[in-house]
Amino acid sequence: MPHHDTTALSGTIQHVFAHRFTLEADGAVHLADLGPKGAEAFPLAAGLLVTLEGERRPSEIKVARIATPGRDPVEIHHKKPNHPGKSRSEAPVDPAAALAAVTAAGWTPSGEPRLKPKHVEVLARRGDGAWTELHVDASGAIYKEKAPDAAKWGAALA
């Protein structure tokens, strides 16, 4: 899991987009995200002077604390992303079980499954249909179907 730096800024809200907003601070414009529940707890408005602390991500700042003069500071707790089907025990995904789940769902797998940290990728197709990249989680559920990348699967697509 990537580590993101914590940042603190004070500035003026320029634009509001639901629970995201732009903040002009230190001569630059920053995109910040309160999350839907954070926006309920701390109503946003253009022109409002705020101080915030949060995690700087490549695309935005995930705000953890926001304050403005005359209002109590608000702490915001963002839900951590949860991979579909991921168990709380962080159990590893078994490639053999993933292949069995794909076969049981009526797919014919090809080549070796690719083990990822939270899922297994399997190249498969139904009958003479198009090849499909399937993502299978630890519980054996196929939660994603997508067109396969030729560079990734190479000869298996032939």
Secondary structure, DSSP 8 states (H G I E B T S, - for coil): -----EEEEEEEEEEEETTEEEEEETTEEEEEE--HHHHHHS---TT-EEEEEEEE-SS-EEEEEEE-TTS--EE--------TT--TT-----HHHHHHHHHHTT-EEEEEEEE-SS-EEEEEESTTS--EEEEE-TTS-EEEEE---HHHHGGGG-
